[in-house]
Amino acid sequence: MWRFAPVVLLFSLALANEARKNHIFIGVSTGFQTTKPALIPWQNNFLWGIRGGYQFDALKYLAIRVDMDYLMGLRPTALHTQVYSFLSVNADVINDFYRLSKKMTVGTYLGLGFGYFQNAEVLNSSVSARSFMGYNGVLNLGVGGTIEHQHRVELGVKIPFGKIKSLYHHGATMQAYYWVASYAYLF
């Protein structure tokens, strides 16, 4: 019986090490969206969002994250509130290279995503009332930090690769940037 003790001990240490390296997370986002629809000047819209995913701490200062992110931009204007939605799947590399204290590290992140964008006049608009819809790639970059191995705070920007085309006005496009402050709890 005692001859299996080293094997059980090594297996327990391996599982404990894996538990530290793998995180499922959920989080929230806020910020603003900068848009330029068709011939209208640049506009700023309030932005909120939710996210969830998986993070693998590959090395001491390097992590790989895969997540699903939903962002909604709102621009209230009298009876015609503009609603912008962007649902994306992202893969990011996190590099927390600077240790501020025993409990906090800071660094950068960089990644790519792919998602679906749509715009409507009001929240309950029918599909025929939506003026911009389409798929787009996105570049994610920013700075962030991890506090006590469980709290992730970030400031960043999502830059779409191209413009979204209008459904009704051929040749009209919309360009958007997402300036995001986010918090995620790592389980």
PESULHU-V557657 format. One record per residue. N is the residue number from 0. RES is the residue in one letter. OMEGA is omega in radians with two decimals (* if undefined). NEAR is the number of other ideal C-beta (glycine too) atoms within 10 Angstrom. D_LAST is the distance of its C-alpha to the last C-alpha in Angstrom with 2 decimals. Layout:
N_RES_OMEGA_NEAR_D_LAST, N_RES_OMEGA_NEAR_D_LAST
This chain:
0_M_-3.11_4_35.15, 1_W_-3.13_5_34.48, 2_R_3.08_6_34.75, 3_F_-3.10_9_31.41, 4_A_3.11_9_29.61, 5_P_3.13_9_29.04, 6_V_3.11_9_27.61, 7_V_3.12_9_25.20, 8_L_3.11_10_24.23, 9_L_3.11_10_23.66, 10_F_3.11_11_21.64, 11_S_3.10_10_19.38, 12_L_3.12_10_19.00, 13_A_3.10_10_18.24, 14_L_3.11_9_15.43, 15_A_3.11_10_13.98, 16_N_3.11_10_14.47, 17_E_3.14_10_12.82, 18_A_3.13_9_9.59, 19_R_-3.03_9_9.66, 20_K_-3.08_13_10.69, 21_N_-3.13_13_8.53, 22_H_2.86_21_5.41, 23_I_-3.10_11_5.45, 24_F_2.99_19_5.82, 25_I_-3.11_14_8.44, 26_G_3.13_20_11.10, 27_V_-3.14_13_14.77, 28_S_2.99_22_17.79, 29_T_-3.14_14_21.31, 30_G_3.08_21_24.41, 31_F_-3.14_16_27.60, 32_Q_3.06_22_29.09, 33_T_-3.09_16_32.41, 34_T_3.03_22_34.59, 35_K_3.13_15_38.14, 36_P_3.06_21_39.38, 37_A_-3.05_13_42.77, 38_L_-3.13_7_45.40, 39_I_3.09_9_43.58, 40_P_3.14_6_42.61, 41_W_3.12_10_39.03, 42_Q_3.02_16_37.02, 43_N_-3.12_14_33.81, 44_N_3.04_19_31.64, 45_F_-3.07_13_28.79, 46_L_2.99_22_25.47, 47_W_-3.13_14_22.24, 48_G_3.05_22_19.44, 49_I_-3.13_14_16.12, 50_R_3.09_20_13.83, 51_G_-3.12_13_11.11, 52_G_-3.04_19_10.59, 53_Y_3.11_12_9.57, 54_Q_3.10_22_9.81, 55_F_3.09_14_11.71, 56_D_-3.04_19_12.85, 57_A_3.14_12_16.40, 58_L_-3.10_9_18.20, 59_K_-3.09_10_17.97, 60_Y_-3.03_14_18.40, 61_L_3.11_14_17.76, 62_A_3.08_22_14.84, 63_I_-3.06_15_15.32, 64_R_3.03_22_13.54, 65_V_-3.10_14_14.60, 66_D_2.99_21_14.16, 67_M_-2.99_14_16.28, 68_D_3.05_24_17.54, 69_Y_3.11_15_20.04, 70_L_3.09_25_22.28, 71_M_3.07_18_25.22, 72_G_-3.13_24_28.09, 73_L_3.06_14_30.62, 74_R_-3.14_16_34.15, 75_P_3.07_11_36.09, 76_T_3.12_9_39.84, 77_A_-3.11_5_42.09, 78_L_-3.08_7_41.97, 79_H_3.12_9_40.53, 80_T_3.08_14_36.87, 81_Q_3.13_18_35.46, 82_V_3.13_19_32.06, 83_Y_3.13_23_30.30, 84_S_3.10_18_27.33, 85_F_3.11_25_25.47, 86_L_-3.07_14_22.96, 87_S_3.00_25_21.81, 88_V_-3.00_15_19.87, 89_N_2.99_21_19.05, 90_A_-3.06_14_18.55, 91_D_2.99_22_18.12, 92_V_-3.12_15_18.55, 93_I_-3.14_24_16.93, 94_N_3.07_15_19.14, 95_D_-2.98_20_18.10, 96_F_-3.07_12_21.48, 97_Y_-3.13_12_22.36, 98_R_3.10_13_21.04, 99_L_3.11_10_22.10, 100_S_3.12_7_21.17, 101_K_-3.05_7_19.23, 102_K_-3.07_11_16.23, 103_M_3.01_16_16.64, 104_T_3.12_20_17.40, 105_V_-3.14_15_18.93, 106_G_-3.07_17_20.27, 107_T_2.98_16_20.85, 108_Y_-3.12_20_19.62, 109_L_-3.13_13_21.92, 110_G_3.14_20_21.69, 111_L_3.10_15_23.43, 112_G_3.09_22_22.94, 113_F_-3.08_13_25.11, 114_G_-3.10_21_25.46, 115_Y_-3.11_14_27.82, 116_F_2.98_20_29.48, 117_Q_-3.11_18_31.77, 118_N_3.10_25_33.77, 119_A_3.12_19_35.60, 120_E_3.14_15_37.89, 121_V_-3.09_11_36.10, 122_L_-3.07_10_33.05, 123_N_3.12_8_35.21, 124_S_3.05_15_37.30, 125_S_-3.13_7_38.55, 126_V_-3.12_9_37.90, 127_S_-3.14_7_41.44, 128_A_-3.13_13_40.72, 129_R_-3.01_17_37.93, 130_S_3.12_19_39.42, 131_F_3.10_23_36.89, 132_M_3.06_16_34.68, 133_G_3.11_18_33.49, 134_Y_-3.12_11_31.07, 135_N_2.99_17_30.23, 136_G_-3.10_13_28.36, 137_V_3.04_24_26.47, 138_L_3.12_14_25.88, 139_N_3.04_24_22.73, 140_L_-3.14_13_23.16, 141_G_3.10_18_22.32, 142_V_-3.13_12_21.04, 143_G_3.12_20_17.71, 144_G_3.09_16_15.92, 145_T_-3.12_23_12.77, 146_I_3.10_14_12.89, 147_E_3.06_9_11.72, 148_H_-3.09_13_9.29, 149_Q_-3.07_12_6.65, 150_H_-3.13_16_9.20, 151_R_3.13_23_11.00, 152_V_-3.08_16_14.51, 153_E_2.94_21_17.13, 154_L_-3.08_13_20.79, 155_G_3.14_22_22.24, 156_V_3.03_15_24.65, 157_K_-3.09_27_24.82, 158_I_3.10_13_28.31, 159_P_-3.11_21_29.63, 160_F_-3.09_11_32.02, 161_G_3.13_12_34.77, 162_K_3.09_16_36.18, 163_I_-3.10_25_35.80, 164_K_3.11_14_39.18, 165_S_3.10_19_40.80, 166_L_-3.00_17_41.69, 167_Y_-3.10_10_44.95, 168_H_-3.09_12_46.29, 169_H_-3.11_7_46.63, 170_G_3.11_7_46.10, 171_A_-3.14_16_43.98, 172_T_3.08_15_40.47, 173_M_3.09_20_37.51, 174_Q_-3.09_14_35.55, 175_A_3.01_25_32.20, 176_Y_-3.10_17_29.75, 177_Y_3.11_26_26.38, 178_W_-2.89_16_25.62, 179_V_2.91_23_21.99, 180_A_-3.03_15_19.98, 181_S_3.06_21_16.28, 182_Y_3.08_15_13.12, 183_A_3.05_23_9.55, 184_Y_-3.12_13_6.36, 185_L_3.12_19_3.81, 186_F_*_9_0.00
